[in-house]
Amino acid sequence: MVVFPNAKINLGLRILSKREDGYHNLNTVFFPIQSCDALEIITQSRSDAPVEFSTSGREIPGDLETNLCLKAYHLLKKDFPQLPSIKVHLHKQIPMGAGLGGGSSDGAFMLKLLNEKFNLNINQDKLIEYALQLGSDCPFFIVNSPVLAESRGEIMKPILLNLNGKKITLVCPGIHISTKEAFSNVKPNKEVPSCEELVALPIERWRNTLINDFENSVFPSHPEIAIIKEKLYELGAVYASMSGTGSTVYGIFEEYVDLKNIFPSHFEIIDTFVP
């Protein structure tokens, strides 16, 4: 069985306060986009290991044992010991460490895939609980439709958001922004309007109202990322923003604009659309 874990962008991202558990309370709108990995599982009749894991596409740094797909399997195996041994193959296409939630999506889709393939009958609320154990962005990919996300990101409210027909272009400069770096200069502020209210405004008004707080933290040390955002506006984007903690910047356009020769050759340009 094969599924296609998709990426997301943040429409606004406000950091409201720091929590006692070390996490931060946030307010953001998660929006799914059609840039995807591919994830396949096959049942094994016999194996020395419960999971055989292989990858292709982009090289995944670090120890594969920490991959969220494997963590998702072992998380469910504790509560559902009947899960058989499986082979897992992940074809990685979504840029990593780019603010697009690719790893979180892989982990969440693994939970959903195991649930469906092996008839575990886990409801959505429980899947969200499991997903939160994998990471703060993971619960969104269980729902995988536009939501207002609060707390760590696990408290979600579906919202109506019509971007139909819009073209979304991602510009990925290949700069790794660590979570620690991104949070280092963020100043929490509870006195900000909710992103839910702001995305209800005409998109032409988003530029000066719908803010990603991490831009103020990241842009001073990585001015080239700020330049991407300004360039997207120069090219006609109706809205542009860094996604998550970066370094990807996206532009929303009314019509397709070819950016392939606009940015340095080592930048990756990903065109997607809203059906």
N, C-alpha and C positions, 0 to 999 in steps of 0.2 A: 504494500500500500504506500502510495506517494502523496505528499502534501507539499504546498508551496508557501512557506512562511514569508510574510511580507514585511516591509519596513513601515516606519511611521515618521511623521514630522510633528513638531510642537507648534501650535498656533498660540503664541504667547507662552511665557513661562515665568511666573512670579514666585519668588521665595518669600514666604510669609514669616516664618520663625524657625528657630532651631529647637529641636525636641530634646527631652532628657535622654532618649535612647541614642542620641548622636545623629539621627536622621533629621531631615528638614521637612516642614510642612510646606507644600507647594500648591499652586493653582495653575492649571494648564489645560489646554484642549489638545487631546491626542487625535491625530487624523491619519488613517491608514493610506498608504500609497502602493502603487503597483510596481514595486521593485522587490524581487523575491529570491530566496534561496529555494533549494529543493531538498526534501527530507524523505527518506525511504526506510521502512523497516520490513524485515523478512523473518519469519519464525524459523528457529533452528531446532531440529529434533534432538541433537546432542551437541554439547560443547563443554569445554573445560572452563569457560568463562560465561557468565550470564549474558554479557553483551560483547559483540565484536563491533568495533566502531572504525569507520573509514571516512575519509574526506577527499574532496576534489575541489577544483576551482581555486579560490584564494587560499593562500597559506594561512592557517590559524596558528597564531603564536602561543607559546606557553604549553603547559602540560595538558594533553587531551583529556586526562582523567577529570579535569575541572570543567570540562565542557558542560553547558547547561542541559544538553540533550541527555547525556549520561546521568547527570544529577536528577533529571526528571524521572528517568527510569528507576533509579535506586530509591527515589522518594516514594513512588507508587508501589514498588516491590515490598516495602515495609508493611504497607496496609493491605496489599493484594499479593500474597506469596504465591498465588497460582499463576502469576505472570511467567510465561515461558522464556527461555533463552532466545535472544534475537540478534540479528545482524542489523546494524544501522549504518546508512550512508548519508552523509551530508554534503551536498554540492553548494559551496559558499560563493555567493554573488554579491550580497549586500556588503558595502564597505564596513570595516570593523573600527570601533572606537571613533565613530563619526557622528554620533548623536542621532542615529537612525533606528536604534533598538534592534539591530539584526540578531544579536546573540539572545536577547530576551525573547524575541519572536520564535527563534528555534526551540528554546526551552518550553515555551507555552504551547507551541504546535505539537511538540513531542508528547506533552500531557494529553492533549486532545486526540492525537493519533492513537496512543495506547488505549485510551478510554473507548474509542470507537472500534478499533480492531479487535480488542479482546472483551468487548461487551461488559465493561466494568460498571456501567450505569452511574457514573459520577455526575451529579448535577452541576450546573454552571457555577453556583455559589461556592461549592466545595472545590471545583477546579481553580477558582480564583484564590482560595485559601492556599492550595498547593503552590500555585504560581507565585504568590507573594513570598513563599519560602525560597524561591529561586532568585528573586530580584524585584526591585521596586517597579520596574517597567513591565514585568511579565504579565500581571493581571490584565492589562489593557488588551493584550493579544488573545486572551480568552474571549473577550467581547468582540474586538476587532471591528468596531464601527465608531464614528465620531462620538467622543465623550468629553465631558468636563471631568478632570481628575483632580482629587484633593488628597490631603494627608500625605502619605508617601507616594501616592499615585494609585492606591488600591481602592479608594472610595470614588466610585464612578457614577456619573449621571449621563444617560444618553441625551444628546442634543440634536436638533435639526440644523444641519449645515449644508447648504446647497452650493457646491463648487462645480456642478456639472458642466462639462465642456471646457473647463480650465486646463491649461497645460502647466505642469509643475516640472521645473528643471532643477536638478541637484548639482551643485558644484562642490566637488570633494578635493580639497588641496592636499590630502594625505598627511595632514598634521595631526599628531596624536595629542589630545588634550586629556590629561588625567583628571579624574573626578576631584582629587585633592586640589589640583591647580585651579579648576573651574570654581570651586567653592571658596577658595582662599580669600577672594576680594569681594564676594557677594555680601551685600548688606540687607538682611531681611527687613521687610516692611509690610505690616499688616494693613496699612491704610492705602490699599490700591484697589481699583475696580476689578471685578472678577472677569477672567477671560471669556466666560460664558456671555456676559453682557457685551463685551467688545466685538466678538465674532458675529453678533447679531446686527452690528452696524454694517452699512455698505462697505464692501471691501476697499473702496477708495479711501476710506477713513482709517483703515488699519495702520497705515504707515506710521502715524504719530501717536497711536494709542495702544496698539497690541505689541507689547514689549517682552523680549526675552532678557531676563535679568543677567544671564551669564554673558551677554555681549559686553557689558561694562566691565566684567571681570577678565574676559579673554582678549578683547580687542587691543588693549594697551600693550600686552606682551606679544601679540600676534597681529600686527596691523594689516598684514596681507589678507586676513580673513575679513576685516572691515572693508577693505578695498573691493573684495568680491561682492559684498552686499551693495555698495554704492554703484558698482558697475552694472549689476542686475537692474537697478532702478534706471540707470542711464539707457539701458537696452529696452526699456518699456515694461518692466515688471510692475504689476499693480500692487504687489506686496512682496517683500523680501525679508528674510530673517535667518539667523543661525538656528539650527535645530538642536534641541537638548543642550548638552554642554559642548557641542561642536565636535569637529571643526566644519562639518558640512553646512553650507548655506544654500537655501533654496529660493527660487523666484517663482511666483505665480503669474502666469501670462494669460491674456485673453486669446492669443493665438500662438502657434509654434514660432519660436525664434531659434535659429541655428547658432549655438554658442561654441561649436567645436573648435573654431580657430580664434576665438576671442581671448581665451585664457592660456597660460603656459601649458606646454605639451604634457607635462607630468600631472596636471590636474585631470581628474576624472569627471566627465560630464554625463549625467544620467537623465534622460528624458522620460517622463511618465505623464499620465493624464488622469483626469477624473471622468469615468464613463457617464 
